[in-house]
Each structure stands twice: as structure tokens, then as C-alpha cells.
Amino acid sequence: MSASWAFGVASAELAVPLPRRWAHTQGVTARATALGSLIQASELLICAATLHDVGYAPRLATTGFHPLDGARFLRDEHHADERLTRLVANHSFALLEAEARGLGDVLATEFPLLEDPLLVDALVYCDMTTAPDGHRTTAPARIAEISSRYGPDSIVGRFIQRAAPEILASVGRIEAALAAQPR
């Protein structure tokens, strides 16, 4: 699976029906590309960043939970690499939202969390420092935007508040690793 393949798949599913989601996806991909020197599996990170929200595509939204729908699509229709599907399924602490939706066991069984903390953190960083329009933002601003967009009492609103400490910790670890890199 290559970055160009991932871009083609994501573009085909998101660009026309969900242009704002596509703009976010392109921004997340740009963030992942910029992390290349930090992450050994940079091609995998770029693919995961490009495909992390593909499950929002209307034709793929079978459960209504985009990480699971996207991962299943990649596994079943594209026979994607297992590490890629696991990253997409679990991006940005999706297991916490899956639990709230009664899908925690399904997600954990089909797509166990990838045991690569730096790669997992990097995907969280890319997603949670990119606004819906694809521009850079801070993780606290992104968390607030998600909570506001869905409402604090919605499943997503409750999830994002529950996940906020983990999201901020992941973003902090990547920011620290970036700051420690020689210039």
C-alpha cells in the first residue's frame, strides 16, 4: 500500500460527497508527511492519515462509527495491510467512543490496538492538530471544536471529553519528540 494508493482511495470516497472532510483529510496527510524524519514507518503513517476518516463516506457508513466502517472497508474491499486497518480503526482513541456506542468488543476483536506507541501517537497528533478545513490548529482548540460541533451531551461530545487527557498526552509526546530533533 502506497501513499498514492491511499490518496486515490480517500479522494474517490470523500472528495465529492464530503468536501470538508476531504479538506481535513488532506491537512492530516500533510501533517503526517511532515513527520517523516520522526517516524520510521512514515509511509504507513501517511497512508493511515490519508485514510483515517474514509469511513465517513456515505456508501461505507454501515455502523455509523467511522473508524470501524473505514477499517472494514479497507480490509474487505482493498485487502489492506493489517497494521493500516488497525491504525484506521483505532485512530485518536476510537476505542473509547466504540465503548460508548456498544462496539468496544467488536472493535477490539476485529482490530486490536497496534503496539507501536510512537506511530499511534503520531496519527493522533496529525488528526488532532488539523481543523475541519485542513488548517493547523492546537489540540485543545480541536477538542473544543469537536465538542461544540456535536454538542457536549452527544456520544461524540462525551467521548472527546473523556479522551481529551489521552489526546493531549499523545500530542505532547510528539511535540516533545519534534522539539528534541536536531535542527
Buried (B, 14 or more C-beta within 10 A) or exposed (E): BEBEBBBEBBBEBBBEEBEEBBBBBBBBBBBBBEBEEBBEBBBBBBBBBBBBBBBBBEEBBEBEBBBBBBBBBBBEEBEBBEBBBBBBBBBBBBBBBBBBBEBBEBBBEBBEBBEBEBBBBBBBBBBBBBBBEBEEBEBEEBBBBBBEEBEEEBBBBBBBEBBBEBBBEBBEBBEEBEEEEEE
